[in-house]
């Protein structure tokens, strides 16, 4: 009888477990990453890959090498390289797999415990077998699966937000690098002209046609411009290094260049009829907060279901006793007596009736609801501010391009004409040249601020501009039913 009991347990349990495994078979195939890839492509138009094998890693590296093969790498290529090559992003994708594994784990029944005992005193011997299982986990299985499914959706959206954040960071780094090299490019041209002017001043000084003070002014202007160019070149190199970092490139992949100028200002601007509604509809971090509220609601139902009965264990087994009887003629006869046994163990809610756990769950839900409402208000404000900055930065950059720089160029050209006619002195000519250089550098910076504002507007509408809620907040209620 003991043997038949063990065989029955071995046969029945795998059948139950196999039903749970089949429920998560689809998740096991792609571990939920297909949803992340599709949502990312919809928002960015870029390819994302979760690298889990040597073949995938090799394919990604070959794609990166092709993207970096041209001498100049544009912003779209830089973003695609970052999405394929950044290792920190791969950690966010791994969190999706972890959440799916948790869902799978919740779908499996808890392993039963088996105990076998033997006792023998004198002529009395007995063998006992007992199998115990936690019935409460079975009764709450569906609720636990509901919570785990929400956690999978949250992990997927967090991975999408991390992808958007990396794309935005790469875009900003590329803008900074291209703008910095644009400033270097202009200063190099100005430095060449200043060098020629300084050489001319030196030759005129040898003939006595130019006073020493004017010669010194030309030399000082050239020296200051040289220092300014060195500062700009250093800033450009550091900006490019930041771009290398977010793209995750090193070694032979560092040979590419960024363009020496940002694209011209666009002729038309983006238009949003309802910028707030657009942001509320598309922001990934807001969707994560909504799912957090839903997970809390489902966990609250789990807490309610286990308020009075949080631990219920059922045990069943058999006992085999051997009885030996001695006859008058000295012979012995043995008889096996088989009896069944059953036990139920539960926690008696005398001191803790579960009211505290219910109140805690209610407060957690209230906290999440207020956090969601506050985030919605912040997103509305962020969207309005980002759109105002986008339009305002464009107006400022266009003003520098169309008004300030042309006027300063005209002033310098007229000053040069009067200088050649011996009307304007060297001091005034150099002052006008300095103001023109400052105006052009300010124009370059204004264009850079516009493109950064454009990136911020995309982040305000779609997400990726700030970090998602900390995953530690989930641990407060993930096991609410176990408290």
MOLINFEN-V7710 format. One record per pair of residues at least 24 apart in sequence whose C-alpha atoms are under 10 Angstrom apart, sorted by sequence separation. I is the first residue (numbers start at 1). J is the second residue. D is the distance in whole Angstrom. If there is no record, write none. Layout:
I	J	D
I	J	D
//
This chain:
60	84	6
61	85	8
109	133	9
110	134	7
194	218	8
195	219	8
197	221	10
198	222	7
316	340	8
317	341	5
318	342	9
408	432	8
409	433	8
411	435	10
412	436	7
59	84	10
60	85	7
109	134	9
110	135	9
194	219	9
197	222	9
198	223	10
316	341	6
317	342	6
408	433	8
411	436	8
109	135	10
195	221	9
196	222	9
315	341	8
316	342	4
317	343	9
408	434	10
409	435	9
410	436	9
57	84	9
110	137	7
194	221	7
195	222	6
315	342	6
316	343	6
408	435	7
409	436	6
57	85	9
109	137	8
110	138	8
194	222	5
195	223	9
314	342	8
315	343	5
316	344	9
408	436	5
409	437	9
108	137	10
109	138	7
193	222	9
194	223	9
314	343	6
315	344	6
407	436	9
408	437	9
46	76	9
108	138	9
191	221	9
192	222	9
195	225	10
313	343	8
314	344	5
315	345	8
405	435	10
406	436	9
408	438	9
409	439	9
45	76	10
46	77	10
106	137	9
107	138	10
191	222	7
194	225	8
195	226	9
313	344	6
314	345	6
405	436	7
408	439	7
409	440	9
44	76	10
47	79	10
48	80	8
109	141	8
190	222	9
191	223	9
194	226	9
312	344	7
313	345	5
314	346	9
404	436	9
405	437	9
407	439	10
408	440	9
46	79	8
47	80	7
48	81	10
50	83	10
51	84	9
108	141	9
191	224	10
192	225	10
312	345	6
313	346	6
405	438	9
406	439	9
46	80	6
47	81	10
48	82	10
49	83	8
50	84	8
51	85	10
107	141	7
191	225	6
192	226	10
311	345	8
312	346	5
313	347	9
405	439	6
406	440	9
44	79	9
45	80	9
46	81	10
48	83	6
49	84	6
106	141	7
107	142	8
190	225	8
191	226	7
311	346	6
312	347	7
404	439	7
405	440	6
44	80	10
47	83	7
48	84	6
49	85	9
51	87	10
106	142	9
190	226	10
310	346	8
311	347	6
404	440	8
405	441	10
46	83	8
47	84	8
48	85	10
106	143	10
107	144	8
108	145	10
188	225	9
191	228	10
309	346	7
310	347	7
311	348	9
405	442	9
46	84	10
52	90	9
106	144	7
107	145	6
187	225	7
188	226	9
191	229	8
309	347	7
310	348	9
401	439	9
404	442	9
405	443	7
50	89	9
51	90	7
106	145	6
187	226	8
190	229	9
308	347	8
309	348	8
310	349	9
400	439	8
401	440	8
404	443	8
49	89	10
50	90	6
105	145	9
106	146	10
188	228	10
308	348	8
309	349	8
400	440	8
48	89	10
49	90	9
50	91	9
103	144	9
104	145	9
106	147	10
107	148	9
187	228	8
188	229	7
308	349	6
400	441	10
401	442	10
402	443	10
48	90	10
50	92	10
51	93	9
52	94	9
103	145	6
106	148	7
187	229	6
188	230	10
307	349	9
308	350	10
400	442	8
401	443	6
50	93	6
51	94	9
102	145	9
103	146	9
105	148	9
106	149	10
186	229	9
187	230	9
400	443	5
401	444	9
49	93	9
50	94	8
103	147	9
104	148	9
184	228	9
185	229	9
188	232	10
308	352	9
309	353	9
310	354	9
399	443	9
400	444	9
103	148	5
104	149	10
184	229	6
187	232	8
188	233	10
307	352	9
308	353	6
309	354	9
397	442	9
398	443	8
400	445	10
401	446	9
102	148	7
103	149	6
183	229	8
184	230	8
187	233	9
307	353	7
308	354	6
397	443	6
400	446	8
401	447	9
101	148	10
102	149	9
103	150	9
184	231	9
185	232	9
307	354	5
308	355	9
396	443	9
397	444	8
399	446	9
400	447	9
100	148	8
103	151	8
184	232	6
185	233	9
306	354	8
307	355	7
397	445	8
398	446	9
99	148	8
100	149	8
102	151	9
103	152	7
183	232	7
184	233	6
307	356	9
397	446	5
398	447	8
99	149	8
102	152	9
182	232	10
183	233	8
184	234	9
304	354	8
307	357	8
396	446	7
397	447	5
99	150	9
100	151	8
101	152	9
181	232	8
182	233	10
184	235	9
303	354	8
304	355	9
306	357	10
307	358	7
395	446	9
396	447	8
397	448	9
99	151	6
100	152	6
180	232	7
181	233	7
183	235	10
184	236	8
303	355	10
306	358	10
394	446	8
395	447	10
397	449	8
398	450	10
99	152	5
100	153	9
180	233	8
181	234	10
183	236	9
304	357	9
393	446	7
394	447	8
396	449	9
397	450	7
98	152	9
99	153	9
180	234	9
181	235	9
182	236	9
303	357	7
304	358	7
393	447	8
396	450	8
96	151	9
97	152	9
99	154	9
100	155	9
180	235	7
181	236	6
303	358	7
393	448	9
394	449	9
395	450	9
96	152	7
99	155	7
100	156	10
180	236	5
181	237	8
302	358	10
393	449	6
394	450	6
36	93	9
95	152	9
96	153	9
98	155	9
99	156	9
179	236	8
180	237	8
300	357	9
301	358	10
303	360	10
304	361	9
393	450	5
394	451	9
96	154	9
97	155	9
177	235	9
178	236	8
180	238	9
181	239	9
300	358	7
303	361	7
392	450	8
393	451	8
96	155	5
97	156	9
176	235	9
177	236	6
180	239	7
181	240	9
300	359	10
302	361	10
390	449	9
391	450	8
393	452	9
394	453	9
33	93	7
36	96	9
95	155	6
96	156	6
176	236	8
177	237	8
179	239	9
180	240	9
300	360	9
301	361	9
389	449	9
390	450	6
393	453	7
394	454	9
32	93	10
33	94	9
94	155	9
95	156	8
96	157	9
177	238	8
178	239	9
300	361	6
389	450	8
390	451	8
392	453	9
393	454	9
31	93	10
93	155	8
96	158	9
176	238	10
177	239	5
178	240	8
299	361	8
300	362	7
390	452	9
391	453	9
31	94	9
33	96	7
92	155	8
93	156	8
95	158	9
96	159	7
176	239	6
177	240	5
389	452	10
390	453	5
391	454	9
32	96	7
33	97	8
92	156	9
95	159	8
175	239	9
176	240	8
177	241	9
297	361	9
300	364	9
389	453	6
390	454	6
31	96	7
32	97	7
93	158	9
94	159	9
174	239	8
175	240	10
177	242	8
296	361	8
297	362	9
300	365	8
388	453	9
389	454	9
390	455	9
31	97	5
92	158	8
93	159	6
173	239	7
174	240	8
176	242	9
177	243	7
296	362	9
299	365	9
387	453	8
390	456	8
30	97	9
31	98	9
32	99	9
92	159	5
93	160	9
172	239	10
173	240	7
176	243	9
297	364	9
386	453	7
387	454	8
389	456	9
390	457	7
31	99	9
32	100	7
91	159	9
92	160	9
173	241	9
174	242	9
175	243	9
296	364	7
297	365	7
386	454	8
389	457	8
28	97	9
31	100	6
90	159	9
92	161	9
93	162	9
173	242	6
174	243	6
296	365	6
386	455	9
387	456	9
388	457	9
27	97	9
30	100	10
31	101	8
89	159	8
92	162	7
93	163	9
172	242	10
173	243	5
174	244	9
295	365	9
296	366	10
386	456	6
387	457	6
89	160	10
91	162	10
92	163	9
172	243	9
173	244	9
293	364	9
294	365	9
297	368	10
385	456	10
386	457	5
387	458	9
28	100	8
90	162	10
170	242	9
171	243	9
173	245	9
174	246	10
293	365	7
296	368	8
385	457	9
386	458	9
27	100	7
28	101	8
89	162	7
90	163	10
169	242	10
170	243	7
173	246	8
174	247	10
292	365	9
293	366	9
296	369	10
383	456	9
384	457	9
386	459	9
387	460	9
27	101	9
88	162	9
89	163	7
169	243	9
170	244	9
173	247	10
186	260	9
293	367	9
294	368	10
382	456	9
383	457	7
386	460	7
387	461	10
170	245	9
171	246	10
185	260	7
186	261	10
293	368	6
294	369	10
382	457	9
383	458	9
385	460	9
386	461	9
24	100	8
27	103	9
28	104	9
89	165	10
170	246	6
184	260	8
185	261	8
292	368	7
293	369	6
383	459	9
384	460	9
24	101	9
27	104	9
86	163	10
89	166	8
169	246	7
170	247	7
181	258	8
182	259	8
183	260	8
184	261	10
292	369	9
293	370	10
382	459	10
383	460	5
384	461	10
88	166	9
169	247	10
181	259	8
182	260	5
183	261	8
290	368	9
293	371	9
382	460	6
383	461	6
24	103	8
25	104	9
167	246	9
178	257	9
179	258	10
181	260	5
182	261	4
289	368	8
290	369	9
293	372	8
381	460	9
382	461	9
383	462	10
23	103	10
24	104	6
83	163	7
86	166	9
166	246	7
167	247	9
177	257	10
178	258	6
179	259	9
180	260	8
181	261	7
182	262	7
289	369	9
292	372	9
380	460	9
23	104	8
24	105	10
82	163	9
83	164	9
166	247	9
177	258	7
178	259	6
179	260	7
180	261	8
181	262	9
290	371	10
291	372	10
379	460	7
380	461	9
22	104	10
177	259	9
178	260	6
179	261	6
180	262	9
289	371	8
290	372	7
379	461	8
21	104	7
24	107	8
83	166	7
175	258	9
177	260	9
178	261	6
179	262	6
289	372	6
290	373	10
20	104	8
21	105	9
23	107	8
82	166	7
83	167	7
174	258	8
175	259	10
177	261	9
178	262	6
179	263	10
288	372	9
289	373	9
379	463	10
20	105	9
22	107	10
23	108	10
82	167	7
174	259	9
177	262	9
178	263	9
287	372	9
20	106	9
21	107	7
81	167	10
175	261	9
176	262	9
286	372	7
289	375	8
20	107	5
21	108	7
79	166	8
80	167	8
82	169	10
83	170	9
175	262	7
285	372	10
286	373	10
289	376	10
19	107	9
20	108	6
79	167	6
82	170	7
174	262	9
175	263	10
19	108	9
20	109	8
78	167	9
79	168	8
81	170	10
286	375	7
17	107	8
18	108	9
79	169	9
80	170	9
285	375	9
286	376	7
17	108	6
18	109	10
76	167	9
79	170	6
285	376	10
16	108	9
17	109	6
75	167	10
78	170	7
79	171	7
16	109	8
17	110	9
78	171	8
283	376	10
286	379	8
17	111	10
76	170	9
285	379	10
14	109	10
75	170	8
76	171	8
78	173	10
79	174	9
280	375	10
13	109	9
75	171	6
78	174	8
280	376	7
283	379	8
74	171	10
75	172	9
279	376	9
280	377	10
13	111	9
75	173	9
76	174	10
13	112	9
75	174	6
280	379	7
74	174	8
75	175	8
276	376	9
279	379	7
280	380	7
73	174	9
74	175	10
276	377	10
279	380	7
277	379	10
278	380	9
9	112	9
75	178	10
276	379	8
277	380	8
279	382	9
280	383	9
74	178	9
276	380	5
279	383	6
9	114	10
275	380	8
276	381	8
278	383	9
279	384	10
368	473	10
275	381	10
276	382	9
277	383	9
275	382	10
276	383	6
6	114	9
275	383	6
276	384	7
274	383	10
275	384	7
364	473	10
274	384	10
275	386	10
276	387	10
48	160	10
275	387	8
364	476	8
365	477	9
364	477	8
2	116	10
48	163	8
272	387	9
361	476	9
271	387	9
360	476	10
361	477	7
36	153	10
39	156	9
40	157	10
43	160	9
270	387	9
360	477	9
35	153	9
39	157	9
36	155	9
37	156	9
40	159	9
41	160	10
44	163	9
361	480	8
32	152	8
36	156	6
40	160	6
44	164	8
164	284	9
270	390	9
271	391	10
360	480	9
31	152	10
32	153	9
35	156	7
36	157	7
39	160	7
40	161	9
43	164	8
46	167	9
269	390	9
270	391	9
9	131	9
33	155	10
34	156	9
35	157	9
36	158	9
37	159	9
38	160	9
39	161	10
161	283	9
162	284	10
269	391	8
358	480	9
6	129	9
32	155	9
33	156	7
36	159	7
37	160	8
40	163	7
44	167	8
161	284	6
162	285	10
357	480	8
5	129	9
6	130	10
32	156	7
35	159	10
36	160	6
40	164	7
44	168	10
160	284	7
161	285	7
357	481	9
2	127	9
5	130	10
6	131	9
27	152	10
31	156	10
35	160	9
36	161	9
159	284	10
160	285	9
269	394	9
2	128	8
5	131	9
33	159	9
37	163	10
158	284	8
357	483	7
2	129	7
33	160	10
36	163	9
157	284	6
158	285	7
161	288	9
157	285	8
266	394	9
157	286	10
158	287	9
265	394	8
354	483	9
154	284	10
157	287	8
158	288	7
154	285	9
157	288	6
156	288	9
265	397	8
266	398	10
154	287	8
155	288	8
265	398	7
153	287	10
154	288	5
157	291	10
264	398	10
153	288	8
154	289	9
154	290	9
265	401	9
151	288	10
154	291	6
264	401	10
150	288	10
153	291	8
154	292	8
152	291	10
153	292	10
151	291	8
150	291	6
151	292	8
154	295	9
150	292	8
150	293	10
151	294	10
147	291	10
150	294	7
151	295	7
147	292	10
150	295	6
149	295	9
150	296	10
147	294	8
148	295	8
146	294	10
147	295	5
150	298	9
146	295	8
147	296	8
147	297	9
148	298	10
147	298	6
148	299	10
146	298	7
147	299	7
145	298	10
146	299	9
144	298	8
143	298	7
144	299	8
147	302	9
143	299	8
146	302	10
143	300	10
144	301	10
88	246	9
143	301	8
144	302	7
86	245	9
87	246	10
143	302	6
86	246	7
87	247	9
88	248	9
142	302	10
143	303	10
82	243	9
85	246	9
86	247	6
87	248	7
140	301	10
141	302	10
82	244	9
85	247	6
86	248	5
140	302	7
143	305	9
82	245	9
83	246	9
84	247	9
85	248	6
86	249	8
140	303	10
79	243	10
82	246	6
83	247	8
84	248	9
85	249	7
78	243	8
81	246	9
82	247	4
83	248	9
140	305	8
78	244	9
81	247	6
82	248	6
139	305	9
140	306	8
79	246	9
80	247	9
81	248	8
82	249	8
139	306	10
78	246	9
79	247	7
81	249	8
78	247	7
136	305	10
136	306	8
311	481	10
310	481	7
311	482	9
310	482	7
311	483	10
136	309	8
137	310	9
139	312	10
310	483	8
136	310	7
137	311	8
303	477	10
306	480	9
307	481	8
136	311	6
137	312	8
306	481	6
135	311	8
136	312	5
137	313	9
283	459	8
286	462	10
303	479	9
304	480	10
305	481	8
306	482	8
307	483	9
134	311	8
135	312	6
136	313	7
283	460	8
284	461	9
285	462	9
286	463	9
292	469	9
300	477	9
302	479	9
303	480	6
304	481	8
306	483	9
134	312	6
135	313	6
136	314	9
279	457	10
282	460	9
283	461	6
284	462	7
285	463	7
296	474	9
299	477	7
302	480	7
303	481	5
133	312	9
134	313	4
135	314	6
279	458	9
282	461	6
283	462	5
284	463	6
285	464	8
289	468	9
295	474	9
298	477	10
299	478	7
301	480	10
302	481	5
303	482	8
78	258	9
133	313	6
134	314	6
135	315	10
279	459	9
280	460	10
281	461	8
282	462	5
283	463	5
284	464	8
285	465	10
288	468	8
289	469	8
296	476	10
297	477	10
299	479	8
300	480	8
301	481	9
302	482	9
303	483	8
68	249	10
132	313	7
133	314	6
134	315	9
279	460	7
280	461	8
281	462	9
282	463	8
283	464	8
285	466	9
288	469	8
292	473	9
296	477	7
299	480	6
300	481	8
132	314	6
133	315	6
262	444	8
265	447	7
275	457	10
278	460	10
279	461	4
280	462	9
283	465	10
285	467	8
286	468	9
292	474	8
295	477	8
296	478	8
298	480	10
299	481	7
64	247	10
72	255	10
73	256	7
74	257	9
75	258	9
131	314	8
132	315	4
133	316	9
261	444	9
264	447	8
265	448	10
278	461	6
279	462	6
285	468	6
286	469	10
295	478	8
68	252	10
69	253	9
71	255	8
72	256	6
73	257	6
74	258	7
75	259	10
131	315	6
132	316	6
263	447	9
270	454	9
276	460	10
277	461	9
278	462	9
279	463	8
284	468	9
285	469	8
296	480	9
64	249	9
68	253	7
70	255	10
71	256	5
72	257	5
73	258	5
74	259	7
130	315	7
131	316	5
132	317	9
262	447	8
263	448	10
265	450	9
269	454	10
275	460	9
276	461	8
292	477	10
68	254	9
69	255	9
70	256	7
71	257	6
72	258	5
73	259	7
130	316	6
131	317	6
262	448	8
265	451	9
275	461	8
65	252	9
68	255	8
69	256	7
70	257	9
71	258	8
72	259	6
129	316	8
130	317	4
131	318	9
261	448	10
270	457	10
65	253	7
68	256	6
71	259	9
72	260	9
74	262	10
129	317	5
130	318	7
263	451	9
64	253	9
67	256	10
68	257	9
128	317	7
129	318	6
130	319	9
262	451	9
128	318	6
129	319	6
127	318	8
128	319	4
129	320	9
127	319	6
128	320	6
126	319	7
127	320	5
128	321	8
126	320	6
127	321	6
125	320	9
126	321	4
127	322	9
125	321	6
126	322	6
124	321	8
125	322	6
126	323	9
124	322	6
125	323	7
123	322	9
124	323	6
125	324	9
123	323	8
124	324	7
114	315	9
116	317	9
118	319	10
120	321	10
123	324	7
112	314	10
113	315	9
114	316	10
115	317	9
116	318	10
117	319	9
118	320	10
119	321	9
120	322	10
123	325	9
112	315	9
114	317	9
116	319	10
118	321	10
218	426	8
135	344	10
217	426	8
218	427	9
221	430	7
225	434	9
126	336	9
128	338	10
130	340	10
132	342	9
134	344	10
136	346	10
217	427	7
221	431	9
123	334	10
125	336	10
126	337	9
127	338	10
128	339	10
129	340	10
130	341	8
131	342	9
132	343	9
133	344	10
134	345	9
214	425	8
215	426	9
218	429	10
126	338	10
128	340	10
129	341	9
130	342	9
131	343	10
132	344	9
214	426	6
218	430	8
221	433	10
225	437	10
128	341	9
130	343	10
132	345	10
213	426	9
214	427	7
217	430	8
221	434	9
213	427	9
211	426	10
210	426	10
214	430	10
194	430	10
43	282	9
194	433	10
190	433	9
190	434	10
39	284	10
190	437	8
187	437	8
186	437	9
187	440	10
183	437	10
186	440	8
187	441	9
186	441	8
183	440	9
184	441	10
183	441	6
186	444	10
182	441	9
183	442	10
183	443	10
180	441	10
183	444	7
179	441	10
182	444	7
183	445	9
182	445	10
180	444	9
179	444	7
180	445	9
179	445	7
179	446	10
179	447	8
180	448	9
176	445	9
179	448	6
178	448	9
179	449	10
177	448	10
175	447	10
176	448	7
179	451	10
175	448	7
176	449	9
175	449	9
176	451	9
172	448	9
175	451	7
176	452	9
175	452	7
172	451	8
173	452	9
171	451	9
172	452	6
175	455	10
171	452	8
172	453	10
172	454	10
172	455	7
168	452	10
171	455	7
172	456	9
169	455	9
168	455	6
169	456	10
167	455	10
168	456	8
168	458	8
169	459	10
168	459	7
167	459	10
164	458	10
165	459	8
164	459	8
168	463	9
169	464	9
168	464	7
169	465	8
165	462	10
167	464	8
168	465	7
161	459	10
164	462	8
165	463	7
166	464	7
167	465	10
164	463	7
165	464	4
166	465	9
163	463	10
164	464	5
165	465	6
161	462	9
162	463	9
163	464	7
164	465	8
165	466	7
161	463	6
162	464	6
164	466	10
165	467	8
160	463	9
161	464	5
162	465	9
165	468	10
160	464	8
161	465	9
162	466	9
161	466	9
162	467	8
158	464	10
161	467	8
162	468	8
161	468	7
158	467	9
159	468	10
158	468	7
157	468	9
158	469	9
5	317	8
158	470	10
5	318	8
158	471	9
2	317	9
2	318	7
155	471	9
1	318	8
2	319	9
154	471	10
1	319	9
2	320	8
1	320	8
151	474	9
151	478	9
147	477	10
148	478	8
147	478	8
147	479	10
144	478	9
144	479	9
2	338	10
144	480	10
1	338	8
144	481	8
143	481	9
140	481	9
137	481	9
136	481	10
137	482	9
43	458	10
44	462	10
43	462	7
43	463	10
//
